[in-house]
Amino acid sequence: MSSKSDFVSEEAPKERKEPGAVKPPHISEDLEVSPATQTHLITRRKFLHKAAFLSGTGLIILSNSRSVRSFQANEKLNIACIGVGGRGAADVNGVAGENIIALCDVDHNHSAKTFERFPNAKRYKDFRKMLDKIHNEIDAVVIGTPDHTHAPAGVMAMKLGKHCYCEKPLTHTVYEARMMANIAKENKLVTQMGTQIHAENNYRRTVELVQSGAIGTVREVHVWMAANFNGPPKPTDFSQPNAPSDHPAVPDSLDWDLWLGPASYRPYNKAYAPFGWRYWWNFANGQLGDFFCHYCDLAFWALKLRHPLTVEAEGPVHPDSAAKWTIARQEYRAHGNLLGVNLTWYNGGPYPAFMEEKKIPKWGSAVLFIGSKGMLISDYNKHQLLPEDKFVDFKRPDPFIPDSIGHHREWVEACKTGGPTTCNFDYSGALTEAALLCNVALRTGKKLNWDAGKLKATNCAEADKLIKRQYRQGWTL
């Protein structure tokens, strides 16, 4: 991890010029509806003078954020949600038991059901205006926007001392992931990335098998997503050969300028919004960016991986759209009592050539650990020791990783108590960096020698512009 001085983000401007978009009649950045609950926030200075635990009162003092308030037993968090349609709506649902103070979305049709569900929440289109106006009324934010606006929203909220839940991948670029992790750490905030599978018992039992030595020393991991074993490579996304050339009118419900946010300008097209954005470099990182964090989370957790030493990748490269298939290889250094590990990622095909030879089950998406005493394959819902006949009489270890109370619930409770989360931005930031570096290697065509401390590919200067992108005028971290 770099020192704070290595990566100091630019300060947000004191004044922001907002685009002059036409405001839909029933939503406005400035519209305020009385919230269900408003809770007074005490300042940090007052907190430092008055901090105490009042025994027997049920009062918990949360001492790990810049903007701190006390929580009575069973008291609810005050939350603002940014990006509340699609996947964002599911994240709002995950925290719906708390006080939803404000909802922010640039497309009021895409987010209409969420707005209807919380009629007392204040409504906004621009998260910057929302945070400027109501930051003293909220404890935390939940971010479910497209990837390219994760970091601008998260960094602004965390600089204001707000706990943060953010969808995966944590950010659009490697630099942004490091910034999110650093700022969360500096401000002692409770964070969680939306890798919900991490909370399921199947991953816990798989990690226990690896860490207890059931398959011996693991030096090799293969991770594949949406496999096609019976034919040629199968594209796993909707990448297009060229950027769309037609320029239809922007829907009345959508503020296109705000949707673009910090990304380079593109004329509106339904190939980008509300869903297709994931398959364009300008906004995201394709299926690799979408699923690496879910599946490779298991390898990172089980083997305590952090930053790769080298990254290389192959697949079709296009200047605008994400690859239809990718094979990426990463090398991780030995640390503690763990040896070095080689991790290979596949999406779209071709898939591991040794599948038939080693009699590996052809699960559509899976993580395969290859150890000195056997193998272990796992997907989201099941796992299996291999070869099966070798483990017929195997007695698995007693569970030692506690069950989760739920991915969103874990974050909510930690915000109130100062407790830990399992996918905080320190852990998930490194996981996101590893994912995004695969696409940096693919797009540069180089095997990257990665210096994680300096956030630099030491042998590839052209990687710099992909590691840290240029923001559109008016946007900053």
DRENDO-1510 file (C-alpha; in Angstrom, 1 decimal, always signed):
<recs>
REC; n; res; u; v; w
REC; 1; MET; +0.0; +0.0; +0.0 .
REC; 2; SER; +1.3; +3.4; -0.9 .
REC; 3; SER; +1.8; +6.2; +1.5 .
REC; 4; LYS; -0.9; +8.9; +1.6 .
REC; 5; SER; +1.4; +11.3; -0.1 .
REC; 6; ASP; +1.8; +9.1; -3.2 .
REC; 7; PHE; -1.8; +9.5; -4.3 .
REC; 8; VAL; -3.4; +12.7; -3.1 .
REC; 9; SER; -6.6; +13.3; -5.0 .
REC; 10; GLU; -7.6; +16.7; -6.3 .
REC; 11; GLU; -9.9; +18.7; -4.0 .
REC; 12; ALA; -13.5; +19.2; -5.2 .
REC; 13; PRO; -14.1; +22.7; -6.5 .
REC; 14; LYS; -15.9; +25.0; -4.2 .
REC; 15; GLU; -18.4; +25.9; -6.9 .
REC; 16; ARG; -19.8; +23.5; -9.5 .
REC; 17; LYS; -21.5; +24.5; -12.7 .
REC; 18; GLU; -24.4; +22.1; -13.3 .
REC; 19; PRO; -25.6; +21.2; -16.8 .
REC; 20; GLY; -28.8; +22.9; -17.8 .
REC; 21; ALA; -30.9; +19.8; -18.3 .
REC; 22; VAL; -34.6; +20.0; -18.5 .
REC; 23; LYS; -36.1; +18.8; -15.2 .
REC; 24; PRO; -38.8; +16.2; -15.3 .
REC; 25; PRO; -42.0; +17.4; -13.6 .
REC; 26; HIS; -41.9; +15.1; -10.6 .
REC; 27; ILE; -38.2; +15.0; -9.8 .
REC; 28; SER; -35.7; +17.7; -9.1 .
REC; 29; GLU; -32.2; +17.9; -7.6 .
REC; 30; ASP; -33.7; +20.5; -5.2 .
REC; 31; LEU; -37.0; +18.8; -4.3 .
REC; 32; GLU; -37.2; +17.9; -0.6 .
REC; 33; VAL; -39.8; +15.7; +0.9 .
REC; 34; SER; -39.9; +15.4; +4.7 .
REC; 35; PRO; -38.0; +12.2; +5.6 .
REC; 36; ALA; -39.4; +9.5; +7.8 .
REC; 37; THR; -36.9; +10.4; +10.4 .
REC; 38; GLN; -34.3; +13.1; +10.9 .
REC; 39; THR; -31.6; +12.6; +13.4 .
REC; 40; HIS; -29.3; +15.3; +14.8 .
REC; 41; LEU; -25.6; +14.7; +14.0 .
REC; 42; ILE; -23.1; +15.8; +16.6 .
REC; 43; THR; -19.8; +17.3; +15.4 .
REC; 44; ARG; -16.5; +15.4; +15.9 .
REC; 45; ARG; -15.3; +18.2; +18.2 .
REC; 46; LYS; -18.3; +17.7; +20.5 .
REC; 47; PHE; -17.9; +14.0; +20.2 .
REC; 48; LEU; -14.3; +14.1; +21.3 .
REC; 49; HIS; -15.3; +16.2; +24.4 .
REC; 50; LYS; -18.3; +14.0; +25.3 .
REC; 51; ALA; -17.3; +10.5; +24.1 .
REC; 52; ALA; -18.2; +7.9; +26.6 .
REC; 53; PHE; -20.0; +4.6; +26.9 .
REC; 54; LEU; -23.0; +5.0; +29.2 .
REC; 55; SER; -23.3; +1.6; +30.9 .
REC; 56; GLY; -26.8; +0.3; +31.2 .
REC; 57; THR; -28.4; +2.8; +28.8 .
REC; 58; GLY; -28.0; +0.8; +25.6 .
REC; 59; LEU; -26.1; +3.7; +24.1 .
REC; 60; ILE; -23.3; +2.8; +21.6 .
REC; 61; ILE; -20.7; +5.4; +20.7 .
REC; 62; LEU; -19.3; +4.9; +17.2 .
REC; 63; SER; -15.8; +6.2; +17.2 .
REC; 64; ASN; -14.5; +5.3; +13.8 .
REC; 65; SER; -15.7; +8.1; +11.4 .
REC; 66; ARG; -15.3; +11.8; +10.8 .
REC; 67; SER; -19.0; +12.5; +11.1 .
REC; 68; VAL; -20.0; +10.6; +14.2 .
REC; 69; ARG; -23.2; +10.2; +16.1 .
REC; 70; SER; -24.4; +8.0; +18.9 .
REC; 71; PHE; -26.8; +5.1; +18.3 .
REC; 72; GLN; -29.4; +4.0; +20.8 .
REC; 73; ALA; -30.2; +0.2; +20.8 .
REC; 74; ASN; -32.3; -0.6; +17.8 .
REC; 75; GLU; -31.9; +2.9; +16.3 .
REC; 76; LYS; -31.8; +3.0; +12.5 .
REC; 77; LEU; -29.2; +4.4; +10.2 .
REC; 78; ASN; -30.0; +7.4; +8.0 .
REC; 79; ILE; -29.0; +6.5; +4.5 .
REC; 80; ALA; -28.9; +8.2; +1.1 .
REC; 81; CYS; -28.9; +5.9; -2.0 .
REC; 82; ILE; -27.3; +6.8; -5.2 .
REC; 83; GLY; -28.4; +4.9; -8.3 .
REC; 84; VAL; -31.6; +3.2; -7.4 .
REC; 85; GLY; -32.8; +1.4; -10.5 .
REC; 86; GLY; -31.8; -2.0; -11.7 .
REC; 87; ARG; -29.1; -3.5; -9.4 .
REC; 88; GLY; -29.2; -0.3; -7.4 .
REC; 89; ALA; -32.9; -1.1; -6.5 .
REC; 90; ALA; -31.8; -4.4; -5.0 .
REC; 91; ASP; -29.2; -2.6; -2.9 .
REC; 92; VAL; -31.9; -0.2; -1.6 .
REC; 93; ASN; -34.0; -3.2; -0.8 .
REC; 94; GLY; -31.0; -4.6; +1.2 .
REC; 95; VAL; -31.1; -1.6; +3.5 .
REC; 96; ALA; -34.8; -0.9; +3.4 .
REC; 97; GLY; -35.2; -1.6; +7.1 .
REC; 98; GLU; -33.2; +1.6; +7.9 .
REC; 99; ASN; -34.3; +5.2; +7.3 .
REC; 100; ILE; -34.0; +5.9; +3.6 .
REC; 101; ILE; -33.6; +9.7; +3.8 .
REC; 102; ALA; -32.8; +10.4; +0.1 .
REC; 103; LEU; -32.8; +8.7; -3.3 .
REC; 104; CYS; -30.7; +9.9; -6.2 .
REC; 105; ASP; -31.0; +8.8; -9.8 .
REC; 106; VAL; -30.5; +10.4; -13.2 .
REC; 107; ASP; -33.3; +8.4; -14.9 .
REC; 108; HIS; -36.7; +8.8; -13.1 .
REC; 109; ASN; -38.3; +6.1; -15.3 .
REC; 110; HIS; -35.6; +3.5; -14.6 .
REC; 111; SER; -35.9; +4.2; -10.9 .
REC; 112; ALA; -39.6; +4.9; -10.6 .
REC; 113; LYS; -40.5; +1.8; -8.6 .
REC; 114; THR; -37.9; +2.7; -5.9 .
REC; 115; PHE; -39.2; +6.3; -5.7 .
REC; 116; GLU; -42.7; +5.0; -5.3 .
REC; 117; ARG; -41.7; +2.6; -2.6 .
REC; 118; PHE; -40.2; +5.4; -0.5 .
REC; 119; PRO; -42.5; +8.4; -1.0 .
REC; 120; ASN; -41.1; +10.3; +2.0 .
REC; 121; ALA; -37.5; +10.2; +0.8 .
REC; 122; LYS; -36.0; +13.4; -0.7 .
REC; 123; ARG; -35.4; +13.0; -4.4 .
REC; 124; TYR; -32.3; +14.1; -6.4 .
REC; 125; LYS; -30.7; +13.7; -9.8 .
REC; 126; ASP; -27.2; +15.0; -9.0 .
REC; 127; PHE; -25.5; +13.2; -6.1 .
REC; 128; ARG; -23.1; +16.2; -5.7 .
REC; 129; LYS; -26.0; +18.5; -4.9 .
REC; 130; MET; -27.6; +15.9; -2.7 .
REC; 131; LEU; -24.5; +15.4; -0.6 .
REC; 132; ASP; -23.8; +19.2; -0.4 .
REC; 133; LYS; -27.3; +19.8; +0.8 .
REC; 134; ILE; -28.1; +16.9; +3.2 .
REC; 135; HIS; -24.8; +15.5; +4.4 .
REC; 136; ASN; -25.6; +16.5; +8.0 .
REC; 137; GLU; -28.8; +14.4; +7.8 .
REC; 138; ILE; -27.2; +11.1; +6.8 .
REC; 139; ASP; -24.9; +8.5; +8.3 .
REC; 140; ALA; -24.1; +6.5; +5.2 .
REC; 141; VAL; -24.5; +6.1; +1.4 .
REC; 142; VAL; -25.3; +3.1; -0.8 .
REC; 143; ILE; -24.0; +3.3; -4.4 .
REC; 144; GLY; -25.6; +1.3; -7.2 .
REC; 145; THR; -24.7; +3.4; -10.2 .
REC; 146; PRO; -22.9; +2.3; -13.4 .
REC; 147; ASP; -19.2; +1.6; -12.6 .
REC; 148; HIS; -17.9; +4.9; -14.0 .
REC; 149; THR; -19.5; +7.0; -11.3 .
REC; 150; HIS; -18.8; +4.7; -8.3 .
REC; 151; ALA; -15.6; +6.5; -7.3 .
REC; 152; PRO; -16.8; +10.1; -7.7 .
REC; 153; ALA; -19.8; +9.4; -5.5 .
REC; 154; GLY; -18.0; +7.2; -3.0 .
REC; 155; VAL; -15.0; +9.6; -2.6 .
REC; 156; MET; -17.2; +12.6; -2.1 .
REC; 157; ALA; -19.4; +10.8; +0.5 .
REC; 158; MET; -16.4; +9.4; +2.4 .
REC; 159; LYS; -14.6; +12.8; +2.5 .
REC; 160; LEU; -17.8; +14.0; +4.2 .
REC; 161; GLY; -17.4; +11.2; +6.7 .
REC; 162; LYS; -20.1; +8.9; +5.5 .
REC; 163; HIS; -19.9; +5.1; +5.7 .
REC; 164; CYS; -20.2; +3.6; +2.2 .
REC; 165; TYR; -21.6; +0.5; +0.6 .
REC; 166; CYS; -20.8; +0.2; -3.1 .
REC; 167; GLU; -21.6; -2.2; -5.9 .
REC; 168; LYS; -18.9; -4.3; -7.5 .
REC; 169; PRO; -16.4; -3.8; -9.1 .
REC; 170; LEU; -15.6; -1.1; -6.7 .
REC; 171; THR; -14.5; +1.3; -9.4 .
REC; 172; HIS; -13.9; +1.8; -13.1 .
REC; 173; THR; -10.1; +2.2; -12.8 .
REC; 174; VAL; -7.2; +0.9; -10.7 .
REC; 175; TYR; -6.4; +4.4; -9.4 .
REC; 176; GLU; -9.9; +5.0; -8.3 .
REC; 177; ALA; -9.9; +1.7; -6.4 .
REC; 178; ARG; -6.8; +2.7; -4.5 .
REC; 179; MET; -8.4; +6.1; -3.7 .
REC; 180; MET; -11.5; +4.5; -2.3 .
REC; 181; ALA; -9.5; +2.2; -0.1 .
REC; 182; ASN; -7.2; +5.0; +1.1 .
REC; 183; ILE; -9.9; +7.5; +1.9 .
REC; 184; ALA; -12.0; +4.9; +3.7 .
REC; 185; LYS; -9.0; +4.0; +5.8 .
REC; 186; GLU; -7.9; +7.6; +6.5 .
REC; 187; ASN; -11.4; +8.5; +7.7 .
REC; 188; LYS; -12.0; +5.2; +9.6 .
REC; 189; LEU; -15.2; +4.5; +7.8 .
REC; 190; VAL; -17.2; +1.3; +7.6 .
REC; 191; THR; -17.3; +0.0; +4.0 .
REC; 192; GLN; -18.6; -3.0; +2.1 .
REC; 193; MET; -18.4; -3.9; -1.6 .
REC; 194; GLY; -21.4; -5.6; -3.1 .
REC; 195; THR; -20.0; -9.1; -3.6 .
REC; 196; GLN; -23.1; -10.7; -1.9 .
REC; 197; ILE; -21.9; -14.3; -2.6 .
REC; 198; HIS; -19.2; -13.7; +0.0 .
REC; 199; ALA; -21.9; -14.0; +2.6 .
REC; 200; GLU; -23.1; -17.5; +1.5 .
REC; 201; ASN; -22.1; -20.6; +3.4 .
REC; 202; ASN; -20.8; -22.4; +0.4 .
REC; 203; TYR; -17.8; -20.0; +0.1 .
REC; 204; ARG; -17.1; -20.3; +3.8 .
REC; 205; ARG; -17.0; -24.1; +3.7 .
REC; 206; THR; -14.7; -23.9; +0.6 .
REC; 207; VAL; -12.3; -21.5; +2.3 .
REC; 208; GLU; -12.2; -23.8; +5.3 .
REC; 209; LEU; -11.2; -26.7; +3.2 .
REC; 210; VAL; -8.3; -24.8; +1.5 .
REC; 211; GLN; -7.0; -23.2; +4.7 .
REC; 212; SER; -7.1; -26.4; +6.7 .
REC; 213; GLY; -4.9; -28.2; +4.1 .
REC; 214; ALA; -7.5; -30.6; +2.7 .
REC; 215; ILE; -5.9; -30.5; -0.7 .
REC; 216; GLY; -2.4; -29.7; +0.5 .
REC; 217; THR; -0.4; -26.7; -0.8 .
REC; 218; VAL; -2.1; -24.7; -3.5 .
REC; 219; ARG; +0.0; -23.1; -6.1 .
REC; 220; GLU; -2.4; -22.9; -9.0 .
REC; 221; VAL; -6.0; -21.6; -9.3 .
REC; 222; HIS; -8.2; -21.5; -12.5 .
REC; 223; VAL; -11.3; -19.4; -12.6 .
REC; 224; TRP; -13.8; -19.6; -15.4 .
REC; 225; MET; -17.1; -17.9; -16.1 .
REC; 226; ALA; -19.9; -18.9; -18.6 .
REC; 227; ALA; -18.0; -21.8; -20.1 .
REC; 228; ASN; -18.6; -23.3; -23.5 .
REC; 229; PHE; -16.9; -26.7; -23.5 .
REC; 230; ASN; -18.4; -28.1; -26.7 .
REC; 231; GLY; -17.4; -25.7; -29.3 .
REC; 232; PRO; -15.5; -22.5; -30.2 .
REC; 233; PRO; -15.2; -19.6; -27.9 .
REC; 234; LYS; -18.6; -18.3; -26.8 .
REC; 235; PRO; -18.9; -14.6; -26.4 .
REC; 236; THR; -20.1; -13.7; -22.9 .
REC; 237; ASP; -21.1; -10.1; -23.5 .
REC; 238; PHE; -22.9; -7.9; -26.0 .
REC; 239; SER; -19.8; -6.1; -27.3 .
REC; 240; GLN; -20.2; -4.4; -30.7 .
REC; 241; PRO; -17.6; -4.0; -33.4 .
REC; 242; ASN; -18.0; -0.2; -33.4 .
REC; 243; ALA; -19.5; +2.5; -31.3 .
REC; 244; PRO; -23.1; +3.2; -32.4 .
REC; 245; SER; -23.4; +5.8; -35.2 .
REC; 246; ASP; -27.0; +6.8; -34.8 .
REC; 247; HIS; -27.9; +9.5; -32.4 .
REC; 248; PRO; -31.5; +9.1; -31.2 .
REC; 249; ALA; -33.2; +11.7; -28.9 .
REC; 250; VAL; -32.5; +11.5; -25.2 .
REC; 251; PRO; -35.5; +10.1; -23.4 .
REC; 252; ASP; -37.3; +12.8; -21.4 .
REC; 253; SER; -36.8; +10.8; -18.2 .
REC; 254; LEU; -33.0; +10.8; -18.5 .
REC; 255; ASP; -30.4; +13.5; -17.7 .
REC; 256; TRP; -27.8; +12.2; -20.1 .
REC; 257; ASP; -25.1; +14.7; -19.1 .
REC; 258; LEU; -25.4; +13.6; -15.5 .
REC; 259; TRP; -25.5; +9.9; -16.5 .
REC; 260; LEU; -22.1; +10.4; -18.4 .
REC; 261; GLY; -20.7; +12.0; -15.2 .
REC; 262; PRO; -16.8; +11.9; -15.4 .
REC; 263; ALA; -16.7; +9.7; -18.6 .
REC; 264; SER; -15.7; +11.0; -22.0 .
REC; 265; TYR; -18.7; +12.4; -23.9 .
REC; 266; ARG; -20.7; +10.1; -26.1 .
REC; 267; PRO; -24.0; +10.9; -27.7 .
REC; 268; TYR; -26.9; +9.1; -26.1 .
REC; 269; ASN; -27.7; +5.6; -27.4 .
REC; 270; LYS; -29.6; +2.7; -25.9 .
REC; 271; ALA; -26.5; +0.6; -26.5 .
REC; 272; TYR; -25.1; +2.5; -23.4 .
REC; 273; ALA; -28.1; +3.1; -21.1 .
REC; 274; PRO; -29.8; +1.8; -19.1 .
REC; 275; PHE; -27.9; -1.5; -19.2 .
REC; 276; GLY; -25.5; -1.8; -22.1 .
REC; 277; TRP; -22.9; +0.4; -20.5 .
REC; 278; ARG; -21.1; -2.6; -19.0 .
REC; 279; TYR; -19.7; -3.6; -22.3 .
REC; 280; TRP; -18.0; -0.4; -23.2 .
REC; 281; TRP; -14.5; +0.7; -22.0 .
REC; 282; ASN; -15.7; +4.3; -21.5 .
REC; 283; PHE; -18.1; +3.2; -18.7 .
REC; 284; ALA; -17.0; -0.3; -17.5 .
REC; 285; ASN; -14.8; -3.4; -18.0 .
REC; 286; GLY; -17.0; -6.0; -19.7 .
REC; 287; GLN; -17.8; -9.4; -18.2 .
REC; 288; LEU; -14.4; -9.6; -16.6 .
REC; 289; GLY; -15.1; -6.5; -14.7 .
REC; 290; ASP; -18.6; -7.8; -13.8 .
REC; 291; PHE; -17.7; -11.2; -12.5 .
REC; 292; PHE; -14.0; -11.4; -11.6 .
REC; 293; CYS; -14.7; -9.9; -8.2 .
REC; 294; HIS; -17.4; -12.5; -7.5 .
REC; 295; TYR; -15.5; -15.6; -8.5 .
REC; 296; CYS; -11.9; -14.6; -7.7 .
REC; 297; ASP; -13.1; -13.3; -4.3 .
REC; 298; LEU; -13.0; -17.0; -3.3 .
REC; 299; ALA; -9.4; -17.4; -4.3 .
REC; 300; PHE; -8.4; -14.1; -2.6 .
REC; 301; TRP; -10.2; -15.1; +0.6 .
REC; 302; ALA; -8.9; -18.7; +0.7 .
REC; 303; LEU; -5.3; -17.9; -0.2 .
REC; 304; LYS; -5.0; -14.4; +1.3 .
REC; 305; LEU; -4.0; -12.9; -2.1 .
REC; 306; ARG; -3.4; -9.2; -2.4 .
REC; 307; HIS; -1.6; -7.6; -5.4 .
REC; 308; PRO; -0.3; -9.5; -8.4 .
REC; 309; LEU; +3.4; -9.3; -9.4 .
REC; 310; THR; +2.7; -9.8; -13.1 .
REC; 311; VAL; -0.4; -9.7; -15.2 .
REC; 312; GLU; -0.9; -10.7; -18.9 .
REC; 313; ALA; -4.0; -11.3; -21.0 .
REC; 314; GLU; -5.1; -12.4; -24.4 .
REC; 315; GLY; -8.4; -11.9; -26.3 .
REC; 316; PRO; -9.9; -9.7; -29.0 .
REC; 317; VAL; -9.1; -6.0; -28.5 .
REC; 318; HIS; -11.3; -3.2; -29.7 .
REC; 319; PRO; -10.8; +0.5; -28.9 .
REC; 320; ASP; -14.4; +1.1; -27.8 .
REC; 321; SER; -16.0; -2.2; -26.7 .
REC; 322; ALA; -14.9; -4.8; -24.1 .
REC; 323; ALA; -13.5; -8.1; -25.1 .
REC; 324; LYS; -15.8; -10.9; -26.1 .
REC; 325; TRP; -13.5; -13.4; -24.4 .
REC; 326; THR; -10.4; -13.1; -22.2 .
REC; 327; ILE; -7.8; -15.3; -20.7 .
REC; 328; ALA; -5.7; -13.5; -18.1 .
REC; 329; ARG; -2.8; -14.9; -16.0 .
REC; 330; GLN; -1.5; -13.4; -12.7 .
REC; 331; GLU; +1.4; -14.3; -10.5 .
REC; 332; TYR; +1.2; -13.6; -6.7 .
REC; 333; ARG; +4.1; -13.5; -4.4 .
REC; 334; ALA; +4.6; -15.9; -1.4 .
REC; 335; HIS; +3.8; -14.3; +1.9 .
REC; 336; GLY; +3.7; -15.6; +5.5 .
REC; 337; ASN; +3.4; -19.3; +5.4 .
REC; 338; LEU; +1.7; -19.3; +2.0 .
REC; 339; LEU; +3.7; -20.0; -1.2 .
REC; 340; GLY; +3.3; -18.1; -4.5 .
REC; 341; VAL; +0.2; -18.7; -6.6 .
REC; 342; ASN; -0.6; -18.5; -10.3 .
REC; 343; LEU; -4.2; -17.6; -11.0 .
REC; 344; THR; -5.7; -17.9; -14.5 .
REC; 345; TRP; -9.0; -16.3; -15.4 .
REC; 346; TYR; -11.2; -17.3; -18.4 .
REC; 347; ASN; -14.4; -15.8; -19.7 .
REC; 348; GLY; -16.0; -16.7; -23.0 .
REC; 349; GLY; -13.4; -19.4; -23.8 .
REC; 350; PRO; -11.3; -21.3; -24.7 .
REC; 351; TYR; -11.2; -23.0; -21.3 .
REC; 352; PRO; -8.6; -25.1; -19.5 .
REC; 353; ALA; -7.1; -27.7; -21.8 .
REC; 354; PHE; -6.6; -30.1; -18.9 .
REC; 355; MET; -10.3; -30.5; -18.1 .
REC; 356; GLU; -10.7; -33.9; -19.8 .
REC; 357; GLU; -7.3; -35.2; -18.7 .
REC; 358; LYS; -7.9; -34.3; -15.0 .
REC; 359; LYS; -11.6; -35.3; -15.2 .
REC; 360; ILE; -12.7; -31.9; -14.0 .
REC; 361; PRO; -16.6; -31.5; -13.9 .
REC; 362; LYS; -17.7; -29.1; -16.6 .
REC; 363; TRP; -19.4; -26.6; -14.4 .
REC; 364; GLY; -20.5; -23.6; -16.4 .
REC; 365; SER; -18.7; -21.1; -14.0 .
REC; 366; ALA; -16.3; -22.2; -11.3 .
REC; 367; VAL; -13.1; -21.8; -9.2 .
REC; 368; LEU; -10.6; -24.7; -9.3 .
REC; 369; PHE; -7.9; -25.0; -6.6 .
REC; 370; ILE; -5.1; -27.3; -7.6 .
REC; 371; GLY; -3.2; -28.5; -4.5 .
REC; 372; SER; -0.4; -31.0; -3.8 .
REC; 373; LYS; -2.8; -33.5; -2.4 .
REC; 374; GLY; -5.8; -33.0; -4.6 .
REC; 375; MET; -8.2; -30.5; -6.1 .
REC; 376; LEU; -11.2; -28.5; -5.0 .
REC; 377; ILE; -13.8; -27.1; -7.4 .
REC; 378; SER; -16.5; -24.6; -6.3 .
REC; 379; ASP; -19.2; -22.4; -7.8 .
REC; 380; TYR; -21.6; -20.1; -6.0 .
REC; 381; ASN; -23.7; -22.9; -4.5 .
REC; 382; LYS; -21.7; -26.1; -4.3 .
REC; 383; HIS; -18.2; -27.5; -4.0 .
REC; 384; GLN; -16.5; -30.8; -4.6 .
REC; 385; LEU; -13.1; -32.4; -3.7 .
REC; 386; LEU; -11.3; -34.2; -6.5 .
REC; 387; PRO; -10.6; -36.8; -7.5 .
REC; 388; GLU; -13.8; -38.1; -5.8 .
REC; 389; ASP; -12.5; -41.6; -5.1 .
REC; 390; LYS; -9.5; -40.2; -3.1 .
REC; 391; PHE; -11.8; -38.2; -0.7 .
REC; 392; VAL; -14.6; -40.9; -0.1 .
REC; 393; ASP; -13.6; -41.2; +3.6 .
REC; 394; PHE; -12.5; -37.6; +4.0 .
REC; 395; LYS; -13.7; -35.9; +7.2 .
REC; 396; ARG; -14.1; -32.2; +6.7 .
REC; 397; PRO; -12.9; -29.8; +9.4 .
REC; 398; ASP; -15.5; -28.4; +11.8 .
REC; 399; PRO; -16.7; -25.0; +10.5 .
REC; 400; PHE; -14.5; -22.2; +11.9 .
REC; 401; ILE; -15.8; -19.2; +9.8 .
REC; 402; PRO; -18.9; -17.8; +11.4 .
REC; 403; ASP; -22.1; -17.7; +9.3 .
REC; 404; SER; -23.0; -14.2; +7.9 .
REC; 405; ILE; -26.0; -12.3; +9.1 .
REC; 406; GLY; -26.4; -11.1; +5.5 .
REC; 407; HIS; -24.1; -9.0; +3.3 .
REC; 408; HIS; -26.0; -5.7; +3.6 .
REC; 409; ARG; -27.0; -6.4; +7.2 .
REC; 410; GLU; -23.3; -7.0; +8.2 .
REC; 411; TRP; -22.5; -3.5; +6.9 .
REC; 412; VAL; -25.5; -1.8; +8.6 .
REC; 413; GLU; -24.6; -3.4; +12.0 .
REC; 414; ALA; -21.0; -2.5; +11.6 .
REC; 415; CYS; -21.9; +1.2; +10.9 .
REC; 416; LYS; -23.7; +1.2; +14.2 .
REC; 417; THR; -21.2; -0.7; +16.3 .
REC; 418; GLY; -17.9; +0.0; +14.7 .
REC; 419; GLY; -17.5; -3.7; +14.0 .
REC; 420; PRO; -15.7; -5.2; +11.0 .
REC; 421; THR; -17.1; -6.1; +7.6 .
REC; 422; THR; -15.8; -8.9; +5.4 .
REC; 423; CYS; -15.6; -7.0; +2.1 .
REC; 424; ASN; -14.3; -3.6; +3.3 .
REC; 425; PHE; -12.7; -1.4; +0.7 .
REC; 426; ASP; -9.2; -2.4; +1.8 .
REC; 427; TYR; -9.9; -6.0; +0.8 .
REC; 428; SER; -12.2; -5.4; -2.1 .
REC; 429; GLY; -10.1; -2.5; -3.4 .
REC; 430; ALA; -7.2; -4.9; -3.9 .
REC; 431; LEU; -9.5; -7.5; -5.5 .
REC; 432; THR; -10.9; -4.8; -7.9 .
REC; 433; GLU; -7.4; -3.7; -8.8 .
REC; 434; ALA; -6.5; -7.2; -9.7 .
REC; 435; ALA; -9.5; -7.5; -11.9 .
REC; 436; LEU; -9.0; -4.2; -13.7 .
REC; 437; LEU; -5.3; -4.9; -14.3 .
REC; 438; CYS; -6.3; -7.8; -16.5 .
REC; 439; ASN; -7.9; -5.4; -19.0 .
REC; 440; VAL; -5.0; -3.0; -18.8 .
REC; 441; ALA; -2.7; -5.9; -19.8 .
REC; 442; LEU; -5.2; -6.9; -22.6 .
REC; 443; ARG; -5.5; -3.4; -24.0 .
REC; 444; THR; -1.7; -2.7; -23.9 .
REC; 445; GLY; -0.8; -6.1; -25.2 .
REC; 446; LYS; +2.0; -6.3; -22.6 .
REC; 447; LYS; +2.8; -8.6; -19.7 .
REC; 448; LEU; +2.8; -6.1; -16.9 .
REC; 449; ASN; +5.4; -6.0; -14.1 .
REC; 450; TRP; +3.3; -4.5; -11.4 .
REC; 451; ASP; +4.6; -2.3; -8.6 .
REC; 452; ALA; +1.5; -2.1; -6.3 .
REC; 453; GLY; +3.2; +0.4; -4.0 .
REC; 454; LYS; +3.8; +2.9; -6.8 .
REC; 455; LEU; +0.6; +2.0; -8.6 .
REC; 456; LYS; +2.6; +1.5; -11.8 .
REC; 457; ALA; +3.4; -1.0; -14.5 .
REC; 458; THR; +7.2; -0.6; -14.4 .
REC; 459; ASN; +7.7; -1.9; -17.9 .
REC; 460; CYS; +4.7; -0.3; -19.7 .
REC; 461; ALA; +4.3; +3.5; -19.7 .
REC; 462; GLU; +1.3; +3.3; -22.0 .
REC; 463; ALA; -0.6; +1.6; -19.1 .
REC; 464; ASP; -0.6; +4.8; -17.2 .
REC; 465; LYS; -3.6; +6.3; -19.0 .
REC; 466; LEU; -5.6; +3.2; -18.4 .
REC; 467; ILE; -4.7; +3.0; -14.7 .
REC; 468; LYS; -5.8; +6.6; -14.1 .
REC; 469; ARG; -8.3; +8.0; -16.6 .
REC; 470; GLN; -8.8; +11.7; -17.5 .
REC; 471; TYR; -12.1; +13.0; -16.1 .
REC; 472; ARG; -14.5; +15.1; -18.1 .
REC; 473; GLN; -14.4; +18.8; -17.3 .
REC; 474; GLY; -16.4; +19.6; -14.1 .
REC; 475; TRP; -15.7; +16.2; -12.4 .
REC; 476; THR; -13.1; +15.3; -9.9 .
REC; 477; LEU; -12.2; +13.0; -7.0 .
</recs>
